[in-house]
């Protein structure tokens, strides 16, 4: 077992996550870099359809604050397998602003 396998063997939704990563890598391999996020989202949606991956695109989430609903919603780029939120980025590197979009539970 490799180091990577030992770190991820108990990772929630491991196989589904690896499948999504593989499809994202396929998109990048085929169309390369330099496009806007929307292009990658469109291509990834094709991969999800072709691979029978259940997803919802641009899914809005209501945000509750102290028992009140905020005016703004959080719109996830994709919700995949009903439980995984996928945010597509068309940039080199991950920055603090990107990490702030994620919630780890």
N, C-alpha and C positions, 0 to 999 in steps of 0.2 A: 504494500500500500504506500503510495507516495505521500509526501507532506500535504499536498493540496487535498488528497482524498481524506486524510485523517482530520483535517480541519472542517471539511464539508459533509462528512458522512451523516451527521445528525442535523444538517441544515434543513429547516422547514421548506417543503415543496422543492426539494433539491432537483429532481428530474425535470420538473416543469421549468424551473429557473434556467437550467442548463439548456433546455430546448429553446427558450426565448433568446438566450445569449447566442446560441448557434444560428438562429434565424437572423438576428441583428448583424452578426458577422457576415452572413451570406449577402445581406443587403449591401453592406459596406464593400464587400468583395466585388459585387456586380456593378454598382454605380459609383463607388469611390467617394472621395471627399469633395467638399466645395459647394454643396447644395444647401438650401434652407431646410430647416427641420421638417417642414410640411412634405417635402419630397421624400424624406426618409420614412415619415409616418405613412405615406401612401404606399411605398414599397413594402414596408413591414406589414401593412394590412393585407396586401396580396399574399405575403408569406403565411400569415395566420390563416387566411382562407384556404390556400393550397394545402396546408398541413393540418386542417381541421382543428385549429387551436381556438377554443372559445374566448371571445374578447368583446369588450365594449370600447368604443372610441369616443374621446372627449366627454367622458362621463362626469357630470356635475355632482359634487358632494355639498350638502348643506352643512354649514358650520354653526354649531351651537356655542354661544358664549353666555355663561351664567344663566342658562335657561331661556335665552333669547336667540332667535335666528338672525345671523348677520346678513346684511344686504348682499354682500359678495359671496360667491360660491368658489370652492376649489374645483377646478376642472382638470381631471387626470387625463393625460394623453391617451392612455389605454388602461383598462382593467382587464387582466388576462387570467384565465382560470378562476374567475370570480373573486380571487383573493390577492392577486399581485398587481400593484400599481407600477406601471412602466412610464417613466418620463423620458422622452426622446430629446437628446441634445446633439446639436450639430456644431461642435467646437472641439478643440484639442484641450484635453484636461478637464478635471472636475474641480469646481471652485466652491468656496464657502456658500455662495448664493444658491448653488445647485443642491448642496447638502441640506440647506434650510427648507427645501421643498419636500424633503422626505420625513416621514415619521416612522420611527422604529418602535414596534410594540413587542 
